[in-house]
Amino acid sequence: MKTTAIHADHWIDTTKSLAQTFQKGSQENDEKGQFVFENYELLKTSEYFSLLVPQELGGAGLSFSEVCNIIRIIGNGCGSTALAFSMHQHLVAATVWKYKHKGQGAPLLTNVADNQLVLVSTGARDWLGSNGVMTKTEGGYIVNAKKAFASQSANGNILVTSAPYQNEKKEWKVLHFAVPFSSEGVSLLDDWKVMGMRATGSQTVVLENVFVPDSAIALERPQDEFHPVWNVVITVAMPLIMSAYIGIAERAREIALKTAKAMKEQQSHTPFILGKLNNSWLSAKTQWQAMYERTNALEFSPSRTTTTEILGLKTNVSKACIDVVQYAIELVGGRSFYQKNELERLFRDVQASQFHPLPKWDQYAFSAETLLNDSKLDN
């Protein structure tokens, strides 16, 4: 236990130092809308992309909760770096779960550890239906598709994605597969012109007549239907992704508190704003902790019930994080309206939290469907 604690402390201390470095360039990267290449090089040099990979496969073997907190700390310095990094980590986390429970995925995890590969997901936009066209050919498939919101695509090594396919029985399926970014026919659009999270490098990935061998197909599922695979993916992805926004909210709280303490004469409403801000922060933090606790250090048993809880908590954490930054802006006042003020960027970045799966109205419907079809409630 002592060795593990020291091991984790090393990573936490290193992350705090890196976050300070990231913060120095965050304003410039945001203004230019350029990917955080230098930050990623530092993370690669320090072998951060294999934090979750078990030690026997060459990784750091950190726990799920420890990596969530590392992303939170990165978010204190640069929300874009934290969010992009979380997208890689959730793919690693899902593979670690498969390795632990099904004995699968060791070659990929070893490859990530040995080469600090960056894994890029398109699952959020694809969800149940996916998009694109797959055509059967000798030895595999030809894929044509455009995959938007592919965070870190500007610096990715392997694209983890899916596309619809109509089989010989005229049934529509969705096939999941991985494609190296170096493959012929894979390119990026220069279309990441957005309000916030401008430095995540989330350009649209274009697949034009890309060959995917039969051996690369990891999963086949019915199109437009919920599949049990999402009970793994959602459960591990959302706590990691929301860690970035917790980091943003925490930084906004820090700025607000520092401002309030420095005021020579506080306005009568300042204490009330600060109190409401702190309540929202407690709500965000405790519900985020509840999210990663449900993964049980990647020893959880996937279920629709857990998935529903994770999605509901995600909606609540998003709202609370947005509230924290909003209250911080109200406390600081008109100064926060200037682009040179860090809160202005934090406000824009935190808005993205609401668009991760599932957006609140879709989440409400999903949760209601789960509740209405849960036979355990029929007492």
Summary of the structure (lengths in Angstrom):
residues: 379
radius of gyration: 21.1
end to end distance: 44.5
largest distance: 75.6
contacts: 1285
relative contact order: 0.11
helix: 60%
strand: 14%
